[in-house]
Amino acid sequence: MILSPDLRDIERTAQSDAERKLARLLHDVPGANAVAFHSVKLRTAPGKQMAEADFVILWKGVAITVEVKGGGVKKFDGAWYTVDRHGDNHKLKSSPIDQARDAMFALREILREDGLGWFPSEAIAVTPDIDHPPTDVSWKATHWLAKESMTADALTSALDLIAHAAPDAPRGTPVARVDALRERLFGEFSRLPVIDAQRGAVIDEQNTATAEQARVLAGLSKNPRILVLGGAGTGKSVVLAEAAKLEAAAGRSVLVTFRSPGLRAFFEPRLTGRAIEVREFASIDPSSQFDVLLVDEAQDLMYADAMDVLDRVVVGGRGHGRWRMFLDQNNQSHVDGCFDDDVFEIVRAEGIEYDLSKNVRNTRAIVHMVQEYLGADVGDPGIVNGERIQWETVARQESRAEAVRIARSFKKDGVKASDIWVIPATAVESLDEIVDGIRVLSPRVAKGLEAEHVIVCELPSEFSDAALAAIYVAVTRARVTLHVVYTDADRRRLQVLARRAEVRA
């Protein structure tokens, strides 16, 4: 069964050993299309406390909300209590079954408001530390699972009985398709990992899975070959990391590869401790093979020789194997590597195509700036909060010095130096140095990565394809604020560039 988040993250964040125990069992339950979402918070009617489901399990088309209680559970004088290992009683607001039902009704209401339609749902309690569930006329015996159900086989049988008991749709009621329900649950409850979350509303808006990202995650188990297209800032690398976790959790050997060396620093902290190999393309052993191949920034490898290598390292080859390629067809395809249109069309025909059309990194001001000057599609702006772009005019020879001065002023205002980048757009490809704790790096090194505050300087004097690609990468790295240091001559060239982009549009 697929877990969201994956088992490693649940074991790290779960509030109780009982939840961890159930997560491990769910992980071992067979079912490629089954999904268990952990720690699901559900808004309820105004004035009521928010409901929470310890798990929501989509099993054979039925949404099962689960309340998990560790230790002992008892009822005394009409009130329910848990009993900890010391024998102390802790009063519950209601029975575990009623808590699960509250979450079930909240889930129904949320998806009804979203126009999904009717879907079968059930509510259950799980108490893995007691021998036998309590009996009561207010619930079915099959809907309270205890220690006797705590094996993968027993849990599978129990879920089958629960799903079989689910009611049929009322006559004349529109019924949600199972695929639509699955996608909507991913959209509501998949929370992509927080990256340096500390800038209020901007960061909050960047941390919830967009509908397109949820659709990709939901489609992973069903489609062996997936091509994900999206501009800078649409969340490709974050979704790829989550996809790699899901594949590894299913017991498959996984290779995550890319051309840009800097992406190793992005993926390794997110994927460490799992059966996932993170390797730069140049260091792939061509004699090795993996059950699943995931390629980030695949536009850098979209040429025949590179595709031949990838064809060899995935079991079944590109035509019959299991792979996910994430790429940006915009200006970014001219920064590094090689992009062959004919090769792209061949690869495109081999997989199912998904588009990420919502920009979840850059603020609205940055998205509009990229569209205005470069005519590049980086998705619809999803981050509406944030400052306008700051333009600083200097003499040509002072461009980088002014950028570093701005970066130092951020430090004085309390911003961590590690959250600030200076990107000279015409820097040599290998530039990556630290100045007063602030990272100064080239567009090539920055590609695929991001920082909260970015200062772009040393704009090109001519706008070749490579130069435009460098600007595109530089300005789309920023999550919160973007400063552009430019000269009077740069301003005139940018005005010409904007007119050209307007004509192309």
GIJO-V460847 format. One record per residue. N is the residue number from 0. RES is the residue in one letter. PHI is phi in whole degrees, -180 to 180 (NA if undefined). BURIAL is 1 if it has 9 or more other ideal C-beta (glycine too) atoms within 8 Angstrom, else 0. Layout:
N:RES:PHI:BURIAL
N:RES:PHI:BURIAL
This chain:
0:M:NA:1
1:I:-77:1
2:L:-111:1
3:S:-133:1
4:P:-68:1
5:D:-74:1
6:L:-58:1
7:R:-61:1
8:D:-69:1
9:I:-64:1
10:E:-63:1
11:R:-80:0
12:T:-109:0
13:A:-60:1
14:Q:-86:0
15:S:-145:0
16:D:-65:0
17:A:-63:1
18:E:-66:1
19:R:-64:1
20:K:-62:1
21:L:-66:1
22:A:-60:1
23:R:-64:1
24:L:-67:1
25:L:-59:1
26:H:-59:1
27:D:-89:0
28:V:-76:1
29:P:-69:0
30:G:148:0
31:A:-64:0
32:N:-99:0
33:A:-81:1
34:V:-136:1
35:A:-120:1
36:F:-97:1
37:H:-99:1
38:S:52:1
39:V:-97:1
40:K:-95:0
41:L:-128:1
42:R:-68:0
43:T:-124:1
44:A:-62:0
45:P:-54:0
46:G:90:0
47:K:-101:0
48:Q:-67:0
49:M:-63:0
50:A:-82:1
51:E:-143:1
52:A:-107:1
53:D:-63:1
54:F:-145:1
55:V:-119:1
56:I:-110:1
57:L:-95:1
58:W:-127:1
59:K:51:0
60:G:84:1
61:V:-111:1
62:A:-89:1
63:I:-111:1
64:T:-88:1
65:V:-127:1
66:E:-109:1
67:V:-110:1
68:K:-128:1
69:G:-87:1
70:G:72:1
71:G:-86:0
72:V:-136:1
73:K:-147:1
74:K:-118:0
75:F:-144:0
76:D:52:0
77:G:82:0
78:A:-111:0
79:W:-104:1
80:Y:-138:1
81:T:-100:1
82:V:-122:1
83:D:-82:0
84:R:-68:0
85:H:-91:0
86:G:86:0
87:D:-80:0
88:N:-94:0
89:H:-130:0
90:K:-71:0
91:L:-101:1
92:K:-70:0
93:S:-165:0
94:S:-67:1
95:P:-56:1
96:I:-64:1
97:D:-65:0
98:Q:-63:1
99:A:-64:1
100:R:-66:1
101:D:-57:1
102:A:-66:1
103:M:-62:1
104:F:-66:1
105:A:-64:1
106:L:-63:1
107:R:-56:1
108:E:-67:1
109:I:-59:1
110:L:-75:1
111:R:-66:1
112:E:-62:0
113:D:-81:0
114:G:79:0
115:L:-74:1
116:G:102:1
117:W:-72:0
118:F:-146:1
119:P:-71:1
120:S:-146:1
121:E:-141:1
122:A:-127:1
123:I:-137:1
124:A:-114:1
125:V:-129:1
126:T:-125:1
127:P:-71:1
128:D:-101:0
129:I:-109:1
130:D:-70:0
131:H:-137:0
132:P:-72:1
133:P:-67:0
134:T:-105:0
135:D:-164:0
136:V:-71:0
137:S:-86:0
138:W:-148:0
139:K:-79:0
140:A:-59:0
141:T:-71:0
142:H:-101:1
143:W:-127:1
144:L:-101:1
145:A:-123:1
146:K:-57:1
147:E:-65:0
148:S:-99:1
149:M:-93:1
150:T:-131:0
151:A:-61:1
152:D:-67:0
153:A:-66:1
154:L:-67:1
155:T:-60:1
156:S:-63:0
157:A:-64:1
158:L:-65:1
159:D:-62:1
160:L:-64:1
161:I:-65:1
162:A:-64:1
163:H:-64:0
164:A:-81:1
165:A:-63:1
166:P:-73:0
167:D:-80:0
168:A:-66:0
169:P:-59:0
170:R:-56:0
171:G:81:0
172:T:-90:0
173:P:-62:0
174:V:-107:0
175:A:-74:1
176:R:-68:0
177:V:-61:0
178:D:-62:0
179:A:-67:1
180:L:-63:1
181:R:-62:1
182:E:-63:1
183:R:-67:1
184:L:-65:1
185:F:-61:1
186:G:-66:1
187:E:-76:1
188:F:-121:1
189:S:-83:1
190:R:-107:0
191:L:-71:1
192:P:-59:0
193:V:-74:0
194:I:-118:0
195:D:51:0
196:A:-74:0
197:Q:-161:0
198:R:-125:1
199:G:59:0
200:A:-62:0
201:V:-62:1
202:I:-67:1
203:D:-56:0
204:E:-70:1
205:Q:-89:1
206:N:-102:1
207:T:-100:0
208:A:-59:1
209:T:-76:1
210:A:-60:0
211:E:-68:1
212:Q:-63:1
213:A:-62:1
214:R:-65:1
215:V:-64:1
216:L:-60:1
217:A:-67:1
218:G:-86:1
219:L:-62:1
220:S:-72:0
221:K:-92:0
222:N:-116:0
223:P:-71:0
224:R:-130:1
225:I:-130:1
226:L:-113:1
227:V:-110:1
228:L:-106:1
229:G:-172:1
230:G:-73:1
231:A:-57:1
232:G:91:1
233:T:-89:1
234:G:90:1
235:K:-62:1
236:S:-67:1
237:V:-66:1
238:V:-65:1
239:L:-59:1
240:A:-61:1
241:E:-66:1
242:A:-63:1
243:A:-62:1
244:K:-61:1
245:L:-63:1
246:E:-67:1
247:A:-65:1
248:A:-64:1
249:A:-82:1
250:G:89:0
251:R:-92:1
252:S:-79:0
253:V:-129:1
254:L:-117:1
255:V:-108:1
256:T:-136:1
257:F:-171:1
258:R:-91:1
259:S:-73:1
260:P:-59:0
261:G:-63:1
262:L:-69:1
263:R:-59:1
264:A:-67:0
265:F:-78:1
266:F:-82:1
267:E:-58:1
268:P:-64:0
269:R:-82:0
270:L:-115:1
271:T:-61:0
272:G:84:0
273:R:-115:1
274:A:-81:0
275:I:-129:1
276:E:-95:0
277:V:-107:1
278:R:-146:1
279:E:-64:1
280:F:-56:1
281:A:-64:0
282:S:-107:0
283:I:-67:1
284:D:-82:0
285:P:-65:0
286:S:-90:0
287:S:-83:0
288:Q:-139:0
289:F:-133:1
290:D:-68:1
291:V:-136:1
292:L:-117:1
293:L:-123:1
294:V:-118:1
295:D:-101:1
296:E:52:1
297:A:-65:1
298:Q:-62:1
299:D:-73:1
300:L:-117:1
301:M:-87:1
302:Y:-143:1
303:A:-58:0
304:D:-62:0
305:A:-67:1
306:M:-66:1
307:D:-64:0
308:V:-63:1
309:L:-64:1
310:D:-62:1
311:R:-79:1
312:V:-89:1
313:V:-103:1
314:V:-58:0
315:G:90:0
316:G:72:0
317:R:-65:1
318:G:-72:0
319:H:-130:0
320:G:-88:1
321:R:-114:1
322:W:-147:1
323:R:-136:1
324:M:-118:1
325:F:-114:1
326:L:-151:1
327:D:-121:1
328:Q:-83:0
329:N:-72:1
330:N:-55:1
331:Q:-60:1
332:S:-71:1
333:H:-107:1
334:V:-84:1
335:D:-148:0
336:G:68:1
337:C:-147:0
338:F:-123:1
339:D:-107:1
340:D:-60:0
341:D:-66:0
342:V:-64:1
343:F:-59:1
344:E:-65:0
345:I:-66:1
346:V:-64:1
347:R:-60:1
348:A:-75:0
349:E:-89:0
350:G:-134:1
351:I:-83:0
352:E:-103:1
353:Y:-124:1
354:D:-114:0
355:L:-104:1
356:S:-110:0
357:K:-109:1
358:N:-79:1
359:V:-111:1
360:R:-113:1
361:N:-89:1
362:T:-70:1
363:R:-57:1
364:A:-62:1
365:I:-70:1
366:V:-58:1
367:H:-66:1
368:M:-64:1
369:V:-64:1
370:Q:-66:1
371:E:-69:1
372:Y:-94:1
373:L:-109:1
374:G:63:0
375:A:-97:1
376:D:-92:0
377:V:-111:1
378:G:89:1
379:D:-72:0
380:P:-68:1
381:G:-100:1
382:I:-107:1
383:V:-88:0
384:N:-80:0
385:G:126:1
386:E:-78:0
387:R:-70:0
388:I:-69:1
389:Q:-99:1
390:W:-108:0
391:E:-120:1
392:T:-95:0
393:V:-144:1
394:A:-74:0
395:R:-54:0
396:Q:-71:0
397:E:-102:0
398:S:-59:1
399:R:-70:1
400:A:-62:0
401:E:-68:1
402:A:-62:1
403:V:-65:1
404:R:-62:0
405:I:-62:1
406:A:-61:1
407:R:-65:1
408:S:-67:0
409:F:-61:1
410:K:-60:1
411:K:-63:0
412:D:-84:0
413:G:102:0
414:V:-77:1
415:K:-65:0
416:A:-59:1
417:S:-69:0
418:D:-93:1
419:I:-120:1
420:W:-122:1
421:V:-114:1
422:I:-122:1
423:P:-72:1
424:A:-66:1
425:T:-108:0
426:A:-67:1
427:V:-63:0
428:E:-57:0
429:S:-86:0
430:L:-60:1
431:D:-164:1
432:E:-137:0
433:I:-110:0
434:V:-121:1
435:D:55:1
436:G:83:0
437:I:-101:1
438:R:-84:1
439:V:-115:1
440:L:-147:1
441:S:-82:1
442:P:-57:1
443:R:-63:1
444:V:-69:1
445:A:-77:1
446:K:-58:1
447:G:88:1
448:L:-112:1
449:E:-157:0
450:A:-144:1
451:E:-69:1
452:H:-125:1
453:V:-127:1
454:I:-117:1
455:V:-98:1
456:C:-145:1
457:E:49:1
458:L:-68:1
459:P:-72:1
460:S:-87:0
461:E:-134:0
462:F:-102:0
463:S:-74:0
464:D:-57:0
465:A:-66:0
466:A:-67:1
467:L:-63:1
468:A:-64:1
469:A:-64:1
470:I:-63:1
471:Y:-56:1
472:V:-64:1
473:A:-60:1
474:V:-77:1
475:T:-95:1
476:R:-83:1
477:A:-80:1
478:R:-95:1
479:V:-121:1
480:T:-130:1
481:L:-131:1
482:H:-114:1
483:V:-121:1
484:V:-96:1
485:Y:-147:1
486:T:-101:1
487:D:-60:0
488:A:-65:0
489:D:-60:1
490:R:-61:1
491:R:-66:0
492:R:-66:1
493:L:-66:1
494:Q:-64:0
495:V:-64:0
496:L:-62:1
497:A:-64:1
498:R:-66:0
499:R:-65:1
500:A:-64:1
501:E:-67:0
502:V:-67:0
503:R:-64:0
504:A:-67:0
